[in-house]
C-alpha cells in the first residue's frame, strides 16, 4: 500500500465537467501582454459578419506562456510527423474594429 501512496504522491487529480469538455470553437486568437501576464482571447469570426465576440479568455504568467508555447510547438511537430505538414494558407487581414471606437 505504501508503494501506491508513493506512486500517487506526484499526481494531480484533474476534473473535466461536461460543458467544458464540449470545447469552444475559435478561428482567431488575439494575444496581448503586460510585464506580469499574457492575455489570450479566443474569438469565432463568421464570414460576412461585422461583429464577433470573445468566446474564451485565458490569462497566463509569462513563465506559463513560454511553457505553453513549447508544449504547443512540440505537439504540432508530433502531429506533422504523424500526418504530414500543416498547410498555412494566406488569410486576409482581420479588421480590429470589434465594437465602437473611442473618440474625444
C-alpha positions in Angstrom: 0.0 0.0 0.0 2.8 2.4 0.7 4.1 1.9 -2.9 0.7 3.0 -4.2 0.8 6.1 -2.0 4.3 6.9 -3.2 3.1 6.4 -6.8 0.1 8.8 -6.4 2.1 11.4 -4.5 3.2 13.4 -7.6 -0.1 13.2 -9.4 -2.8 15.8 -9.7 -6.5 14.8 -9.9 -7.9 17.0 -12.7 -11.7 17.1 -13.3 -13.3 18.0 -16.6 -17.0 18.8 -16.4 -19.3 18.1 -19.4 -19.8 21.7 -20.5 -16.0 22.4 -20.6 -15.4 19.0 -22.3 -17.5 20.1 -25.2 -15.0 22.8 -26.0 -15.4 26.1 -27.7 -14.5 26.6 -31.4 -12.2 29.5 -32.2 -10.7 30.6 -35.5 -8.9 33.7 -34.2 -6.7 34.3 -31.2 -5.8 37.8 -30.1 -2.8 38.0 -27.7 -1.8 40.9 -25.5 0.7 41.1 -22.8 2.0 43.2 -19.9 5.0 42.8 -17.7 3.2 40.3 -15.5 0.7 38.4 -17.7 -0.2 37.2 -21.2 -3.9 37.5 -22.1 -5.2 35.3 -24.9 -8.7 36.0 -26.3 -10.2 33.2 -28.4 -12.8 34.5 -31.0 -15.0 32.9 -33.5 -15.4 35.1 -36.6 -18.1 34.2 -39.0 -17.7 35.2 -42.7 -19.8 38.2 -43.6 -20.5 39.2 -40.0 -19.0 42.6 -39.0 -19.1 41.7 -35.3 -17.6 38.9 -33.2 -17.4 38.1 -29.5 -14.6 36.8 -27.4 -15.6 33.2 -26.6 -12.9 32.5 -24.0 -10.1 34.4 -22.3 -7.0 32.7 -20.8 -4.6 34.7 -18.6 -1.1 33.2 -18.2 2.0 34.3 -16.4 5.0 34.9 -18.7 6.5 31.6 -17.5 3.4 29.6 -18.2 3.0 31.3 -21.6 6.5 30.2 -22.5 5.8 26.6 -21.3 2.6 26.7 -23.3 4.4 27.8 -26.4 7.0 25.0 -26.0 4.2 22.4 -25.4 2.2 23.6 -28.4 5.2 23.6 -30.7 6.1 20.0 -29.6 2.5 18.8 -30.2 2.4 20.5 -33.7 5.8 18.8 -34.5 4.5 15.4 -33.4 1.2 15.9 -35.4 3.1 16.8 -38.5 5.4 13.7 -38.1 2.3 11.5 -38.0 0.0 13.3 -40.5 2.2 15.5 -42.7 2.9 19.2 -42.8 0.1 21.5 -41.8 -0.5 24.0 -44.6 -0.7 27.6 -43.6 -2.9 29.5 -46.1 -2.7 33.2 -46.6 -5.6 34.9 -44.9 -6.9 38.4 -45.5 -6.1 40.8 -42.6 -8.7 40.8 -39.9 -10.1 44.3 -39.1 -9.5 45.1 -35.5 -12.7 47.2 -35.1 -14.6 44.9 -32.6 -17.1 47.4 -31.3 -17.2 51.2 -31.1 -14.0 53.2 -31.2 -13.2 55.8 -28.6 -13.3 59.4 -29.7 -12.8 62.5 -27.7 
